[in-house]
Amino acid sequence: MTRYVLPPVYTRAAADLAELTRAQRASDGVRVTRGAYVSRSVALTTASAARAALAVLPAGTVASHRTAAVLLGAPLRASWPLEFAVRPGVYRARRQRVRVHVRDLTARDEVRVAGLPVTSGPQTWLDLAARLPGAELVAVGDALYRAGHLDAAALAERLDRADGVRGVVRARQGAPLLTPLAASRPESLIRYWLVSSGLPDPVPQQPVVDRRGRTVAHADLGYEQWRIALEYEGRQHAERRQFLRDLDRYSLMAAHGWLVLRFGEDDLDRRDRVLSRVAGALRSRGARW
């Protein structure tokens, strides 16, 4: 019997060392790419799949693009192929379910997430700027801000040395729109629609104050001048405790003269409806633009 204990993420060489037969390997391991496996005893996640792939890719390879964004906590769905980056001059492997890009990365452009080498928040966001629609790009940037992987100074530094990089123009245009105050992807999407529509710009996490100047609530998005609050309600708002807290908060906001517009999941596919209703609410409060 072998004394070698096969880890949950392993290579073909490790499987051979553990004396797994071909049938055992096929039964136990989910093949990520040639020579890289994740045991069925653990969940197949972006992190475990990336860890397996990195074991058979050239030294210095880092997770990048969409794979990096998922590992950094961005609101993107995990998908194949996994994406990685190597520096110029490094062999760019061609493998099934893996896509390798060439990037001129500095030490500032690489971080570690759960022990995995990953492109930094600014680098990841710049890479995605050439690929994602504007609203989704802002949602990813907001999420990276919230998670502490992005800030204005670090992003400005990366964009300053990105002349000629694909997507840099869109990144520079979108950078001023990012905020760590957006609490979710839907809030980011709605804010982007409003800002890019010609309507007045809403304030994220808008404080609602009483007559004594005390903050009694916060709106997801709001217009203090016209006392209009915009709220996105995800599935968690249907839970009893959250529902009751929402009732109290909305009635409190109304008691202080705020008009509350509430949006849900269906509205994320109805940009024009959202804009029309916000515009109508603004006009009803005397707004002109």
Solvent accessible surface area in square Angstrom, and as a share of the most:
residue,aa,sasa,rsa
1,M,238,1.06
2,T,54,0.31
3,R,238,0.87
4,Y,80,0.31
5,V,127,0.73
6,L,40,0.20
7,P,55,0.35
8,P,66,0.41
9,V,29,0.17
10,Y,6,0.02
11,T,29,0.17
12,R,112,0.41
13,A,74,0.57
14,A,16,0.12
15,A,0,0.00
16,D,74,0.38
17,L,109,0.54
18,A,10,0.07
19,E,120,0.54
20,L,39,0.19
21,T,74,0.43
22,R,198,0.72
23,A,75,0.58
24,Q,94,0.42
25,R,24,0.09
26,A,67,0.52
27,S,80,0.51
28,D,48,0.25
29,G,5,0.05
30,V,35,0.20
31,R,119,0.43
32,V,0,0.00
33,T,2,0.01
34,R,130,0.48
35,G,15,0.15
36,A,0,0.00
37,Y,22,0.08
38,V,0,0.00
39,S,7,0.05
40,R,144,0.52
41,S,94,0.61
42,V,61,0.35
43,A,72,0.56
44,L,78,0.39
45,T,67,0.39
46,T,20,0.12
47,A,32,0.25
48,S,14,0.09
49,A,3,0.02
50,A,0,0.00
51,R,95,0.35
52,A,0,0.00
53,A,0,0.00
54,L,30,0.15
55,A,64,0.49
56,V,36,0.21
57,L,14,0.07
58,P,37,0.24
59,A,101,0.78
60,G,51,0.49
61,T,5,0.03
62,V,1,0.00
63,A,0,0.00
64,S,0,0.00
65,H,3,0.02
66,R,63,0.23
67,T,6,0.04
68,A,0,0.00
69,A,0,0.00
70,V,34,0.20
71,L,25,0.13
72,L,4,0.02
73,G,53,0.51
74,A,9,0.07
75,P,43,0.27
76,L,25,0.12
77,R,207,0.76
78,A,65,0.51
79,S,56,0.36
80,W,101,0.35
81,P,43,0.27
82,L,8,0.04
83,E,5,0.02
84,F,0,0.00
85,A,0,0.00
86,V,1,0.01
87,R,74,0.27
88,P,78,0.49
89,G,90,0.86
90,V,54,0.31
91,Y,157,0.60
92,R,127,0.46
93,A,11,0.08
94,R,215,0.78
95,R,46,0.17
96,Q,137,0.61
97,R,97,0.35
98,V,13,0.07
99,R,114,0.41
100,V,6,0.04
101,H,29,0.13
102,V,57,0.33
103,R,66,0.24
104,D,112,0.58
105,L,11,0.05
106,T,49,0.29
107,A,93,0.72
108,R,150,0.55
109,D,2,0.01
110,E,50,0.22
111,V,53,0.31
112,R,159,0.58
113,V,30,0.17
114,A,78,0.61
115,G,46,0.44
116,L,5,0.03
117,P,18,0.11
118,V,0,0.00
119,T,0,0.00
120,S,6,0.04
121,G,2,0.02
122,P,11,0.07
123,Q,1,0.00
124,T,0,0.00
125,W,0,0.00
126,L,0,0.00
127,D,9,0.05
128,L,0,0.00
129,A,0,0.00
130,A,29,0.23
131,R,102,0.37
132,L,13,0.07
133,P,86,0.54
134,G,17,0.16
135,A,16,0.12
136,E,37,0.17
137,L,4,0.02
138,V,2,0.01
139,A,0,0.00
140,V,0,0.00
141,G,0,0.00
142,D,0,0.00
143,A,4,0.03
144,L,0,0.00
145,Y,32,0.12
146,R,92,0.33
147,A,54,0.42
148,G,64,0.61
149,H,63,0.28
150,L,8,0.04
151,D,71,0.37
152,A,69,0.54
153,A,79,0.61
154,A,39,0.30
155,L,4,0.02
156,A,52,0.40
157,E,58,0.26
158,R,15,0.05
159,L,10,0.05
160,D,110,0.57
161,R,80,0.29
162,A,0,0.00
163,D,110,0.57
164,G,84,0.81
165,V,48,0.28
166,R,190,0.69
167,G,17,0.16
168,V,9,0.05
169,V,96,0.55
170,R,87,0.32
171,A,0,0.00
172,R,97,0.35
173,Q,128,0.57
174,G,8,0.08
175,A,23,0.18
176,P,109,0.69
177,L,51,0.25
178,L,17,0.09
179,T,18,0.10
180,P,69,0.43
181,L,95,0.47
182,A,1,0.01
183,A,60,0.47
184,S,33,0.21
185,R,78,0.29
186,P,19,0.12
187,E,11,0.05
188,S,0,0.00
189,L,8,0.04
190,I,4,0.02
191,R,13,0.05
192,Y,53,0.20
193,W,21,0.07
194,L,0,0.00
195,V,42,0.24
196,S,63,0.40
197,S,41,0.26
198,G,56,0.54
199,L,18,0.09
200,P,28,0.17
201,D,92,0.48
202,P,8,0.05
203,V,73,0.42
204,P,22,0.14
205,Q,51,0.23
206,Q,7,0.03
207,P,52,0.33
208,V,0,0.00
209,V,46,0.27
210,D,14,0.07
211,R,212,0.77
212,R,196,0.71
213,G,54,0.52
214,R,136,0.50
215,T,71,0.41
216,V,48,0.28
217,A,10,0.08
218,H,85,0.38
219,A,1,0.00
220,D,22,0.11
221,L,5,0.02
222,G,0,0.00
223,Y,8,0.03
224,E,104,0.47
225,Q,145,0.64
226,W,45,0.16
227,R,95,0.35
228,I,0,0.00
229,A,0,0.00
230,L,3,0.02
231,E,1,0.01
232,Y,26,0.10
233,E,36,0.16
234,G,18,0.18
235,R,197,0.72
236,Q,98,0.44
237,H,27,0.12
238,A,87,0.68
239,E,113,0.51
240,R,182,0.66
241,R,188,0.68
242,Q,39,0.18
243,F,93,0.39
244,L,83,0.41
245,R,138,0.50
246,D,4,0.02
247,L,82,0.41
248,D,97,0.50
249,R,56,0.20
250,Y,20,0.08
251,S,68,0.44
252,L,61,0.30
253,M,0,0.00
254,A,59,0.46
255,A,68,0.53
256,H,32,0.14
257,G,36,0.35
258,W,9,0.03
259,L,59,0.29
260,V,32,0.18
261,L,33,0.16
262,R,123,0.45
263,F,10,0.04
264,G,21,0.21
265,E,97,0.43
266,D,97,0.50
267,D,11,0.06
268,L,33,0.16
269,D,132,0.68
270,R,116,0.42
271,R,96,0.35
272,D,106,0.55
273,R,75,0.28
274,V,0,0.00
275,L,21,0.10
276,S,72,0.46
277,R,130,0.47
278,V,0,0.00
279,A,10,0.08
280,G,36,0.35
281,A,7,0.06
282,L,0,0.00
283,R,136,0.50
284,S,83,0.54
285,R,90,0.33
286,G,47,0.45
287,A,1,0.01
288,R,178,0.65
289,W,130,0.46
